[in-house]
Amino acid sequence: MTHADRPDENVWWRSVGELADRHDVPHLVDPDLGSPDLAQRLRALAPDFIFSFTFRQLLPGHLLEIPRLGALNLHPSSLPKYRGRSPINWVLVRGETETGVTLHYMVEKPDRGDVVAQRSFPIVELDTALTLHQRATDEARLLFREAYPLLRERRAPRIRQDPAQASYFGGRKPEDGEIDWAWPARRIYDLVRAVTHPYPGAFTVHDGRRLFVWWGRPEDDRVGLEPGQLDVSSSALRVGTGRGALRLERVQIEGEKEREAREWAAAAAVRSGDRLGPST
């Protein structure tokens, strides 16, 4: 079972449905999970397992009971931390230095079932959500190759999650990418790399128009900039923050092409002392 990509989505992943078509694998697209017909079809298959990999719908309890040996989900975080949606984006937004992937049994509440296997990996300085997604995918392959034989042989562990260590985060919306220049430069950088391409992007406002910051780097503030205040030099375009400065590297005015930050500043006649933010 898989989902259809929405027309308004920026589709950067490969299609499971197309892969299934190429190999003549029967599959359902956006099935009604509450349908008695679906439950009947699954029971007729008599599966040993159901596995979920970034499936967009929460499987109801009556489907979880169908497989003989259990229903399991692969979650891209080190459970019980970062239960919920968009964990790869959230670990960057929150400045984490490590994350992981977890294979766990599914229960009716999301991401709370017993853990079978887990792999952790570091978050490095230049990681974005895309590079983390790619690394999580690689780690998930290794984890699944190790865990699946144990599951089939009924030798896989079942480790209860510690609720005292749990955290939960909801889905993210494009509007969540708005930059608050009163934040420290490091926090703003973490937001930028969490939502840069292929995600909707971090943004601010310049001259009444939305300005996307696709990349930038935190620096010390050597000139005493106020939050949102711009410093234009021959070598860089910097913005003051609550602590430090953010050197802008790739930006885009909404509806225009993406460009190098200094190129945009020259075209927009940006001067030192100008400001970014909702009041501009």
Salt bridges, closest charged atoms under 4 A:
ASP5 OD1 - HIS3 NE2 3.39
ASP8 OD1 - ARG6 NE 3.44
GLU9 OE2 - ARG6 NH2 3.87
GLU9 OE2 - ARG56 NH2 2.58
ASP21 OD1 - HIS27 NE2 3.69
ASP48 OD1 - ARG68 NH2 2.89
ASP111 OD1 - HIS75 ND1 3.38
ASP111 OD1 - HIS104 NE2 3.78
ASP114 OD2 - ARG158 NE 3.31
GLU125 OE2 - ARG186 NH1 2.79
GLU125 OE2 - ARG217 NH1 2.94
ASP127 OD2 - ARG135 NH2 2.69
ASP138 OD1 - ARG141 NH1 2.82
GLU139 OE1 - ARG119 NE 2.63
GLU146 OE2 - ARG119 NH1 3.21
GLU153 OE1 - ARG155 NH2 2.60
ASP176 OD1 - LYS173 NZ 3.80
ASP190 OD1 - ARG186 NH2 3.48
ASP190 OD1 - ARG193 NE 3.05
GLU219 OE1 - ARG238 NE 2.57
GLU219 OE2 - ARG247 NH1 2.22
GLU226 OE1 - ARG275 NH2 2.16
GLU249 OE2 - ARG247 NH2 2.51
GLU256 OE2 - ARG209 NH1 3.12
GLU258 OE1 - HIS197 NE2 2.81
GLU258 OE2 - ARG250 NE 3.22
GLU260 OE2 - ARG262 NE 3.32
